[in-house]
Amino acid sequence: MSQEKVDKYKKEKADRKKNIKKQKLQNVARKCVVGVIGIALIGWIGYSAYDTYQSNRPVDEVQIDYTAMDELPQELAAAQEADAAAAE
């Protein structure tokens, strides 16, 4: 082996633990990023499916009778007139 190769091998051997630690850290970071993206994708798909399900459901219609509210002022005026007539 040439002296260059020997020096290169010694340097790689000296840095081997640091390089392995760095690779493990990068693998963990990569797995975390993929996990977060996967969870976000699953959540988005679930939300889209739920929204589609809700939009396809029939909407219940409710009929409200407002005649009592429309007649209330007239009834109050009539009651006030009756009270005024009874007070006289």
C-alpha positions as a LaTeX table, in Angstrom:
\begin{tabular}{lrrr}
\hline
Residue & $x$ (\AA) & $y$ (\AA) & $z$ (\AA) \\
\hline
Met1 & 0.00 & 0.00 & 0.00 \\
Ser2 & 1.10 & 3.47 & $-0.71$ \\
Gln3 & 1.52 & 5.94 & 2.10 \\
Glu4 & $-1.56$ & 7.88 & 0.89 \\
Lys5 & $-3.74$ & 4.79 & 1.21 \\
Val6 & $-2.38$ & 4.04 & 4.66 \\
Asp7 & $-3.04$ & 7.60 & 5.84 \\
Lys8 & $-6.53$ & 7.52 & 4.34 \\
Tyr9 & $-7.30$ & 4.20 & 6.07 \\
Lys10 & $-6.02$ & 5.50 & 9.43 \\
Lys11 & $-8.15$ & 8.64 & 9.09 \\
Glu12 & $-11.26$ & 6.62 & 8.22 \\
Lys13 & $-10.63$ & 4.28 & 11.13 \\
Ala14 & $-10.22$ & 7.21 & 13.53 \\
Asp15 & $-13.46$ & 8.82 & 12.33 \\
Arg16 & $-15.42$ & 5.55 & 12.07 \\
Lys17 & $-17.35$ & 5.93 & 15.36 \\
Lys18 & $-18.23$ & 9.52 & 14.57 \\
Asn19 & $-19.39$ & 8.59 & 11.06 \\
Ile20 & $-21.50$ & 5.65 & 12.32 \\
Lys21 & $-23.10$ & 7.90 & 14.95 \\
Lys22 & $-23.81$ & 10.52 & 12.26 \\
Gln23 & $-25.39$ & 7.90 & 9.96 \\
Lys24 & $-27.59$ & 6.56 & 12.77 \\
Leu25 & $-28.77$ & 10.08 & 13.59 \\
Gln26 & $-29.56$ & 10.75 & 9.93 \\
Asn27 & $-31.53$ & 7.47 & 9.72 \\
Val28 & $-33.57$ & 8.38 & 12.81 \\
Ala29 & $-34.26$ & 11.86 & 11.45 \\
Arg30 & $-35.28$ & 10.41 & 8.08 \\
Lys31 & $-37.65$ & 7.94 & 9.77 \\
Cys32 & $-39.21$ & 10.72 & 11.84 \\
Val33 & $-39.80$ & 12.91 & 8.79 \\
Val34 & $-41.34$ & 10.00 & 6.86 \\
Gly35 & $-43.51$ & 9.16 & 9.89 \\
Val36 & $-44.81$ & 12.72 & 10.23 \\
Ile37 & $-45.55$ & 12.92 & 6.51 \\
Gly38 & $-47.31$ & 9.53 & 6.68 \\
Ile39 & $-49.47$ & 10.60 & 9.63 \\
Ala40 & $-50.36$ & 13.87 & 7.86 \\
Leu41 & $-51.27$ & 11.96 & 4.70 \\
Ile42 & $-53.47$ & 9.50 & 6.61 \\
Gly43 & $-55.16$ & 12.37 & 8.45 \\
Trp44 & $-55.81$ & 14.24 & 5.20 \\
Ile45 & $-57.27$ & 11.14 & 3.56 \\
Gly46 & $-59.47$ & 10.50 & 6.60 \\
Tyr47 & $-60.70$ & 14.10 & 6.68 \\
Ser48 & $-61.45$ & 14.04 & 2.95 \\
Ala49 & $-63.37$ & 10.77 & 3.27 \\
Tyr50 & $-65.39$ & 12.12 & 6.21 \\
Asp51 & $-66.13$ & 15.37 & 4.38 \\
Thr52 & $-67.28$ & 13.43 & 1.30 \\
Tyr53 & $-69.49$ & 11.22 & 3.49 \\
Gln54 & $-71.04$ & 14.24 & 5.23 \\
Ser55 & $-71.70$ & 16.08 & 1.96 \\
Asn56 & $-73.51$ & 13.05 & 0.48 \\
Arg57 & $-75.86$ & 12.59 & 3.44 \\
Pro58 & $-79.41$ & 13.89 & 3.03 \\
Val59 & $-80.06$ & 17.15 & 4.83 \\
Asp60 & $-82.97$ & 17.19 & 7.27 \\
Glu61 & $-85.30$ & 20.09 & 6.58 \\
Val62 & $-87.22$ & 21.68 & 9.41 \\
Gln63 & $-90.42$ & 23.67 & 9.00 \\
Ile64 & $-90.82$ & 26.52 & 11.48 \\
Asp65 & $-94.14$ & 28.23 & 12.00 \\
Tyr66 & $-93.61$ & 31.93 & 12.70 \\
Thr67 & $-97.29$ & 32.88 & 12.85 \\
Ala68 & $-97.21$ & 33.12 & 16.65 \\
Met69 & $-94.35$ & 35.62 & 16.46 \\
Asp70 & $-96.16$ & 37.60 & 13.77 \\
Glu71 & $-99.37$ & 37.75 & 15.82 \\
Leu72 & $-97.67$ & 38.56 & 19.15 \\
Pro73 & $-97.58$ & 42.38 & 18.71 \\
Gln74 & $-101.26$ & 42.40 & 17.78 \\
Glu75 & $-102.16$ & 40.25 & 20.79 \\
Leu76 & $-100.10$ & 42.45 & 23.12 \\
Ala77 & $-101.79$ & 45.58 & 21.77 \\
Ala78 & $-105.21$ & 43.99 & 22.23 \\
Ala79 & $-104.35$ & 42.92 & 25.79 \\
Gln80 & $-103.07$ & 46.42 & 26.58 \\
Glu81 & $-106.30$ & 47.95 & 25.25 \\
Ala82 & $-108.33$ & 45.47 & 27.32 \\
Asp83 & $-106.33$ & 46.37 & 30.46 \\
Ala84 & $-106.81$ & 50.07 & 29.74 \\
Ala85 & $-110.56$ & 49.58 & 29.25 \\
Ala86 & $-110.80$ & 47.52 & 32.43 \\
Ala87 & $-108.90$ & 50.17 & 34.40 \\
Glu88 & $-111.35$ & 52.91 & 33.39 \\
\hline
\end{tabular}
